[in-house]
Amino acid sequence: MSDSSLVTFESILDNDFYKFTMQQAVFQLFPESCVRYQFINRGKHVFPEGFATVLKSAILEMSRLQLSDDEKAFLINACPYLKRTYLDFLQGYRYDPSEITVEQKGGDLQVYIEGMWYRTILWEVPLMALICELYYKLTGKSRQTNEEVVQVVQDKMKKYSELGITIADFGSRRRYSYEVHQIVVHTSNVCGLPNFVGTSNVYLSYLNGTKPIGTHAHEWFMFHGAVFGYKSANISALQNWTTVYQGDLGIALTDTFTTDVFLRDFDKKYAKLFDGVRHDSGDPVVFAAKIINHYRDLGINPLTKTIIFSDGLNYEKVAKITAYCKNKIGFSFGVGTNLSNDVGVKPMNIVIKLTKVLQGNWGWIDAVKLSDVSMKHTGTLEAVDVVKRSLVIE
């Protein structure tokens, strides 16, 4: 396959915001930690012959990216909680392709990332975006025209606006392409105000003058579970987050070891300190009821808190959640693939997850995620079973 199939990135900021916020926290608290990530092909997609070769070439191109002075100024102005020392580091950061291993056997693609956590943490999102865009190009998956994409987004924003809700784009990882993603964010920002509140993609936020949105991801809690023990994972992860951000970026992700386990640790101190929580698996209405009751049990008015819903959202799901949450708790939505890849092709079902953490003389320790739905669990069967028994999860 020729170089004409390559997908190239325009900016090092073409990534989700929570990758940078977590990178700063890792840079500050865990600068010596090494980790491994692995590509997981949940959708059993069959990759065309030679895909790995083209992907490797695209990965090599990533090493040329660097933070520009204008981009740095944008981050200083938009994100005052990002320290100057971190931004200086980020300006000197370069992707290192040697941290990535790509292999292909027939239609099966294997991708691994290994290295210092503060460095490798930025690879996940752009690597997934590369895999998606290259897959569509090399399998000839054509999409709607730009005009049709704009019309679809306008129609969605009109319907969301009629619901009276706020919505953000969370679609970097499984987008059809950068071009489509830019059209989606630009169109949303033009026709969706004031309901459209921003994007998780920092480069598109920079280009469109919107707010970059995000806090942390599952890997933050998975790392703490591997290093500090799974009974201490939520508490240590929340405490370390507040050590770095002092109350800023206050939306906590709940389902790394199931929401029920999280709520055991989400006591009055953290429930008051954090602005709210994010839902990413399981029935959203059941989750909302559980969170509302938890706040009430702690003597906290749920209307002073927010749930960010981000799990596989479409209009019907958003409307159902809105009907339940209205006048009960604050809420907002982060729509991903249904915005960035609703262009007439089947979206890919892929993830890249933290799998191991190197911990001193103990060697490589399994990193585990126990979602509120079993299909989203990650980790070896043995490790998942150990964590379930440790946390008393059925």
Secondary structure, DSSP 8 states (H G I E B T S, - for coil): --GGG----S-TT-SBHHHHHHHHHHHHH-TT-EEEEEEE-TT-----TTHHHHHHHHHHHGGG----HHHHHHHHHH-TTS-HHHHHHHHH----GGGEEEEEETTEEEEEEEEEHHHHTTSHHHHHHHHHHHHHHHTT-----HHHHHHHHHHHHHHHHHHT--EEE--STT-S-HHHHHHHHHHHHHHSTTTEEEESBHHHHHHHT-EE-----HHHHHHHHHHH-TTSHHHHHHHHHHHHHTTSS-EEE--TB-HHHHHHH--HHHHHHS-EEEE-SS-HHHHHHHHHHHHHHTT--GGGSEEEE-SS--HHHHHHHHHHHTTTSEEEEEE-HHHHT-SSS-----EEEEEEEE-GGG-EEE--BB-SSGGG-BS-HHHHHHHHHHHT--
